Amino acid sequence: MGHPDDDIEVAAYLAKAIEQQHKRVAVVYTTRGNSGGNPGGQEQANALADIREIEARQWLAPYGITLAWFLHGSDTPGADVLHSLEQRGHGKALDEVVRLVRITRPEVILTWMPNYVVGENHEDHQAAGVLATEAFDLAADPLAFPEQVEAPQDRLSDQRHFPCAQGFLLAHCRRSLELLQDAERFH
């Protein structure tokens, strides 16, 4: 996710995955939410980021989501994904996301589309999509960030990429009968 409040876009899916399918969920935010408006107080910059991190953790807790990481990218305004990636330190951020994918070994990765979509062109959202997509591809490559703990190749190489019906998210899913059946409906 780009920001601590972006998970609201997939809240219904996460709730269903947790409650009905008994899935474990982890969340990676590429920023801590240090910019933007603050109608609730005078806090700005790092103080605002602290508040948004606390609020995000409080929102996740009732769902049993205890694995949440906040990368140190700064919120950026605008629609230039390259600017957002430059501000976060693309290589360093990618290193962190690859490490988290290798550690958590997810079955599904939900993220923003890594390109401009009509009605959604926030550069931080696009940057989150770029980082997630690149990390998905690199996590199974032992030559990428070799100093990290190596992830088992059998699990990562068995994942698939399917566009979600919402149109603004990507899902990277491991192969299973259920997911393959769902994929047939998308084609």
C-alpha positions in Angstrom: 0.0 0.0 0.0 1.2 3.5 -0.7 -0.2 5.1 2.5 -1.6 4.0 5.9 -5.2 4.7 4.8 -5.0 2.9 1.4 -6.0 -0.5 2.8 -9.6 0.7 3.0 -9.7 -0.1 -0.8 -9.3 -3.8 -0.1 -10.9 -4.0 3.4 -13.8 -6.2 2.3 -11.5 -8.6 0.5 -9.2 -8.8 3.6 -12.1 -9.3 6.0 -13.4 -12.2 3.9 -10.0 -13.8 3.5 -9.4 -13.6 7.3 -12.9 -14.5 8.5 -14.1 -17.0 6.0 -10.9 -18.5 4.5 -8.8 -18.3 7.7 -5.9 -16.6 5.9 -3.1 -14.7 7.6 -2.6 -11.2 6.3 0.4 -8.9 6.4 0.5 -5.3 5.2 3.4 -3.3 3.8 3.0 0.4 3.6 5.6 2.2 1.4 5.2 5.5 3.4 4.2 6.3 6.9 1.7 9.0 5.9 3.8 12.1 6.7 2.0 14.5 4.4 -1.5 15.6 3.6 -4.2 17.1 5.6 -4.7 16.7 9.3 -8.2 17.8 10.3 -7.7 16.2 13.8 -4.8 18.3 15.0 -1.7 20.3 14.3 0.7 17.5 13.8 2.7 17.5 10.6 5.7 15.5 9.1 7.1 12.9 11.5 4.5 13.5 14.2 1.7 13.1 11.6 3.4 9.9 10.4 3.5 8.5 14.0 -0.2 9.2 14.3 -1.1 7.6 11.0 1.0 4.5 11.9 -0.8 4.2 15.2 -4.2 4.6 13.5 -3.3 2.0 10.9 -2.2 -0.5 13.5 -5.4 0.1 15.5 -7.5 -0.4 12.3 -5.7 -3.7 11.5 -5.8 -5.1 15.1 -9.5 -6.2 15.3 -8.9 -8.3 12.1 -6.0 -10.0 13.8 -3.4 -8.4 11.4 -0.3 -8.1 13.5 2.3 -8.1 10.6 2.5 -4.6 9.4 5.6 -2.8 8.1 6.0 0.9 7.3 8.8 1.7 5.0 10.5 5.1 5.2 9.4 6.6 1.9 8.1 10.1 2.1 4.6 11.0 0.8 4.8 12.8 -2.5 2.1 14.8 -4.2 1.4 14.5 -7.9 1.3 11.9 -10.7 4.9 11.2 -11.5 5.7 7.6 -10.4 9.4 8.1 -11.2 9.6 11.1 -8.8 8.0 9.0 -6.1 10.4 6.1 -6.6 13.3 8.5 -6.6 12.1 10.1 -3.3 11.9 6.7 -1.6 15.2 5.4 -2.9 14.0 2.9 -5.4 16.8 0.3 -4.8 16.6 0.5 -1.0 12.8 0.3 -1.0 12.9 -2.6 -3.4 15.5 -4.4 -1.2 13.1 -4.0 1.8 10.0 -5.3 -0.1 11.9 -8.3 -1.6 13.1 -9.2 1.9 9.5 -9.0 3.3 8.2 -11.1 0.4 10.9 -13.7 1.1 10.2 -13.7 4.9 6.4 -13.8 4.7 6.1 -16.1 1.6 2.6 -14.8 0.7 0.1 -16.7 -1.4 -1.5 -13.4 -2.6 0.0 -9.9 -3.1 -2.5 -7.1 -3.5 -1.3 -3.7 -4.7 -2.1 -0.7 -6.9 -1.6 -0.9 -10.6 1.9 0.2 -11.4 0.8 2.6 -14.1 -1.7 5.4 -14.7 -5.4 4.3 -14.5 -8.2 6.7 -15.2 -9.3 8.2 -11.9 -6.2 6.9 -10.1 -2.9 8.4 -10.9 -1.3 9.2 -7.5 2.4 8.6 -7.8 2.8 6.9 -4.4 0.1 4.4 -5.3 1.8 3.7 -8.6 5.2 3.4 -6.9 3.8 0.9 -4.4 2.5 -1.1 -7.4 5.9 -1.0 -9.1 7.7 -2.1 -6.0 5.3 -5.0 -5.3 5.5 -6.2 -8.9 9.3 -6.0 -9.0 9.6 -7.7 -5.6 7.3 -10.5 -6.7 9.5 -11.1 -9.7 12.8 -10.8 -7.8 11.9 -12.7 -4.6 12.4 -16.0 -6.4 15.7 -15.0 -7.9 18.6 -16.0 -5.6 20.9 -13.6 -7.5 18.7 -10.6 -6.5 19.8 -9.2 -3.1 21.8 -12.4 -2.4 22.7 -11.2 1.1 19.1 -11.8 2.2 17.8 -15.1 3.4 17.1 -17.2 0.4 13.4 -18.0 -0.1 12.4 -21.5 -1.1 12.2 -21.6 -4.9 9.4 -24.2 -5.1 6.9 -21.9 -3.2 7.7 -18.7 -5.0 8.0 -20.2 -8.5 4.4 -21.6 -8.1 2.8 -18.2 -7.9 0.6 -16.6 -10.6 -0.3 -13.1 -11.6 -4.0 -12.3 -12.2 -5.6 -8.9 -12.6 -8.3 -8.3 -10.1 -11.9 -7.5 -11.1 -11.7 -4.1 -9.4 -9.3 -3.0 -12.2 -7.0 -0.9 -9.9 -5.3 -3.8 -8.1 -3.0 -6.6 -9.0 -3.1 -10.0 -7.4 -0.1 -12.3 -7.4 -1.4 -15.7 -6.5 0.0 -19.2 -6.1 -1.5 -21.8 -8.3 -4.4 -23.7 -6.9 -7.6 -25.1 -8.3 -9.7 -22.3 -6.9 -7.5 -19.5 -8.3 -7.2 -21.2 -11.7 -11.0 -21.5 -11.8 -11.3 -17.8 -10.9 -8.7 -16.9 -13.5 -10.8 -18.6 -16.2 -13.6 -16.1 -15.5 -11.2 -13.2 -16.1 -10.2 -14.4 -19.6 
